[in-house]
Amino acid sequence: MEYLKDVLKSAGIEPERLRMEFCSSAEGQKFQEIATDFHEHIKKMGPSPLKESSS
């Protein structure tokens, strides 16, 4: 995971845009909470720097 974060950083992408969480298929509520939390986190960060540079 740290390697991937380093790769993102060297490409000019915030490493905080990558997260790994674990939950089983029986943990639907936990999955929903993880997805919602990460979605809010990304929204607060704003658009990807790659998206901005391609405009």
Secondary structure as GFF3:
##gff-version 3
##sequence-region A 1 55
A	DSSP	alpha_helix	2	10	.	.	.	ID=ss1
A	DSSP	three_ten_helix	15	17	.	.	.	ID=ss2
A	DSSP	alpha_helix	28	45	.	.	.	ID=ss3
A	DSSP	alpha_helix	49	53	.	.	.	ID=ss4
###
